[in-house]
Amino acid sequence: MDLDYWSTRYQKQQTGWDIGEASGPLIQLFQGINNKNAKILIPGCGNAYEAEYLFNAGYKNVVIIDIAQEPLDDFKSRNPEFPSKQIVLGDFFKHQGIYDIIVEQTFFCAINPNMRPAYVEKCHELLNNTGSVIGVLFNREFDGGPPFGGSTEEYQSLFKFKFSKVSFERSPHSIKPRKNSEVVFCCEK
């Protein structure tokens, strides 16, 4: 699951995770962000519909990062006004910066589960002292992967070691194919 793997998936349009718009659970979470100047990072952003939604809603400090060029090119063609310096081709685990919010949408389930502790550590490192990770995770298992599933209990145990406030709840706004299999979460430093 390196650059070639993900580029090939985009080139062959093998992107079953892509729903073509910002997901309902994330839109609900975004409505709780009161600071339009918040610096927001979306790792493993894919086609970045969430960034498009936020940017069009007036959040101008959104940074997206993906390891594959193809979805970033698609995003830029759909959003020519989005600042190029806020579109990063690179590895999340090597990324540097300080953010108020990190948005999780399908990246966590795309990485090998052995990398989940490193993901939590990197999120903690990239957030300011009052920052938070918000997003949606699968609350179910999958055969093989990606996507890789998991459970609320697993996620709580991962995040509680680095974050002081950890909240997970079933998503009432999931699309039909994901109904009753997603949790929304917020983990604050």
C-alpha positions as CSV (number, residue, x, y, z in Angstrom):
1,M,0.0,0.0,0.0
2,D,2.5,2.5,-1.2
3,L,2.3,5.4,-3.7
4,D,2.0,2.9,-6.7
5,Y,-0.8,1.0,-5.0
6,W,-2.9,4.1,-4.4
7,S,-2.1,5.8,-7.8
8,T,-3.2,2.6,-9.5
9,R,-6.5,2.5,-7.5
10,Y,-7.3,6.0,-8.7
11,Q,-6.2,5.4,-12.3
12,K,-8.4,2.3,-12.5
13,Q,-11.2,4.1,-10.6
14,Q,-11.2,1.5,-7.8
15,T,-12.3,4.0,-5.2
16,G,-15.3,2.4,-3.5
17,W,-14.8,4.6,-0.5
18,D,-15.5,7.7,-2.6
19,I,-19.1,8.8,-2.2
20,G,-18.7,11.9,-4.5
21,E,-19.4,14.5,-1.8
22,A,-18.6,15.4,1.8
23,S,-20.1,12.7,4.1
24,G,-23.1,13.6,6.3
25,P,-21.4,12.7,9.6
26,L,-18.6,15.0,8.8
27,I,-20.9,17.9,7.8
28,Q,-22.6,17.5,11.1
29,L,-19.2,17.7,12.9
30,F,-18.1,20.7,10.8
31,Q,-21.2,22.6,12.0
32,G,-19.6,22.5,15.4
33,I,-16.4,24.3,14.3
34,N,-17.0,27.9,15.3
35,N,-13.7,29.4,14.3
36,K,-13.5,30.0,10.5
37,N,-9.8,30.8,11.0
38,A,-9.0,27.4,12.4
39,K,-6.1,25.7,10.7
40,I,-7.4,22.3,9.6
41,L,-5.5,19.3,8.2
42,I,-7.2,16.5,6.2
43,P,-4.7,13.6,5.9
44,G,-5.1,10.9,3.2
45,C,-7.7,13.3,1.7
46,G,-8.4,11.5,-1.5
47,N,-10.7,13.6,-3.7
48,A,-11.1,15.9,-0.6
49,Y,-14.8,16.6,-0.8
50,E,-14.6,17.6,2.9
51,A,-12.0,20.3,2.1
52,E,-14.2,21.6,-0.7
53,Y,-17.1,21.8,1.6
54,L,-15.1,23.6,4.3
55,F,-13.5,26.0,1.9
56,N,-16.8,26.9,0.3
57,A,-18.2,27.5,3.8
58,G,-15.6,30.1,4.5
59,Y,-12.8,28.0,6.2
60,K,-9.8,29.2,4.3
61,N,-7.0,27.6,6.4
62,V,-7.6,24.0,5.2
63,V,-4.6,21.9,4.2
64,I,-5.0,18.6,2.4
65,I,-2.4,15.9,2.0
66,D,-2.3,12.7,0.0
67,I,0.4,10.3,-1.1
68,A,-1.2,10.0,-4.6
69,Q,-1.1,12.8,-7.2
70,E,-4.3,11.8,-9.0
71,P,-6.9,12.8,-6.4
72,L,-5.0,16.0,-5.7
73,D,-5.2,16.9,-9.4
74,D,-8.9,16.1,-9.5
75,F,-9.4,18.3,-6.4
76,K,-7.5,21.2,-8.0
77,S,-9.5,20.9,-11.2
78,R,-12.7,21.1,-9.3
79,N,-11.5,23.9,-7.0
80,P,-9.2,26.2,-8.9
81,E,-9.5,29.0,-6.2
82,F,-8.1,26.7,-3.5
83,P,-4.6,27.8,-2.7
84,S,-2.0,25.5,-4.2
85,K,0.3,25.8,-1.2
86,Q,-2.4,24.1,0.9
87,I,-2.4,21.1,-1.4
88,V,0.4,18.7,-0.3
89,L,1.6,15.7,-2.1
90,G,3.3,13.7,0.6
91,D,3.4,11.2,3.4
92,F,1.2,12.1,6.4
93,F,3.7,10.4,8.7
94,K,6.5,12.8,7.6
95,H,4.3,15.9,7.4
96,Q,5.3,18.9,9.6
97,G,3.0,21.7,10.9
98,I,0.7,22.8,13.7
99,Y,-3.0,22.5,13.4
100,D,-6.1,23.3,15.4
101,I,-8.1,20.4,13.9
102,I,-7.3,17.2,12.0
103,V,-10.2,15.7,10.1
104,E,-10.4,11.9,9.7
105,Q,-12.3,10.4,6.8
106,T,-11.3,7.0,5.3
107,F,-7.5,7.5,5.9
108,F,-7.3,5.6,9.2
109,C,-9.1,2.6,7.7
110,A,-6.8,2.6,4.7
111,I,-3.5,2.3,6.6
112,N,-2.3,-1.0,8.0
113,P,-3.7,-1.5,11.5
114,N,-0.1,-1.9,12.8
115,M,0.3,1.8,11.9
116,R,-2.6,3.0,14.0
117,P,-0.5,3.8,17.1
118,A,1.8,5.8,14.9
119,Y,-1.2,7.6,13.4
120,V,-2.5,8.6,16.9
121,E,1.0,9.8,17.8
122,K,1.4,11.8,14.6
123,C,-2.0,13.5,15.1
124,H,-1.0,14.4,18.6
125,E,2.3,15.8,17.4
126,L,0.6,17.9,14.7
127,L,-2.0,19.5,16.9
128,N,-1.6,22.6,19.0
129,N,-2.1,22.3,22.8
130,T,-5.9,22.6,22.5
131,G,-6.3,20.8,19.2
132,S,-8.6,17.9,18.3
133,V,-9.0,15.1,15.9
134,I,-12.6,14.7,14.6
135,G,-14.0,12.3,12.1
136,V,-15.7,9.1,11.2
137,L,-14.4,5.5,11.7
138,F,-15.9,2.1,10.8
139,N,-17.3,0.2,13.7
140,R,-17.1,-3.2,11.9
141,E,-14.7,-5.7,10.5
142,F,-13.8,-6.3,6.9
143,D,-12.2,-9.3,5.2
144,G,-8.7,-8.4,4.1
145,G,-8.2,-4.7,3.4
146,P,-8.1,-1.9,2.8
147,P,-10.4,-0.9,4.2
148,F,-9.5,-2.2,7.6
149,G,-12.2,-2.2,10.2
150,G,-12.2,-2.0,13.9
151,S,-14.3,-1.3,17.0
152,T,-15.1,1.6,19.2
153,E,-13.4,-0.1,22.1
154,E,-10.1,-0.5,20.0
155,Y,-10.2,3.1,19.0
156,Q,-10.9,4.4,22.5
157,S,-7.9,2.4,23.8
158,L,-5.7,3.8,21.1
159,F,-6.6,7.5,21.5
160,K,-7.0,7.7,25.3
161,F,-3.2,7.3,25.8
162,K,-2.5,10.6,24.0
163,F,-5.7,12.6,24.3
164,S,-7.4,13.9,27.4
165,K,-10.9,13.9,26.2
166,V,-12.1,11.0,23.9
167,S,-15.7,10.7,22.6
168,F,-17.1,8.1,20.3
169,E,-20.8,7.6,19.3
170,R,-22.8,5.9,16.6
171,S,-23.3,8.0,13.6
172,P,-26.9,8.9,12.9
173,H,-26.0,10.6,9.5
174,S,-24.3,7.8,7.6
175,I,-25.2,6.9,4.0
176,K,-27.3,3.8,3.6
177,P,-24.5,1.3,2.8
178,R,-22.7,2.4,6.0
179,K,-25.7,2.8,8.3
180,N,-25.0,1.4,11.7
181,S,-21.4,0.7,10.9
182,E,-19.8,4.1,11.5
183,V,-18.9,6.1,14.6
184,V,-18.2,9.8,14.8
185,F,-15.5,10.8,17.2
186,C,-13.7,13.7,18.8
187,C,-10.4,13.4,20.6
188,E,-9.1,16.6,22.3
189,K,-5.6,17.3,23.6
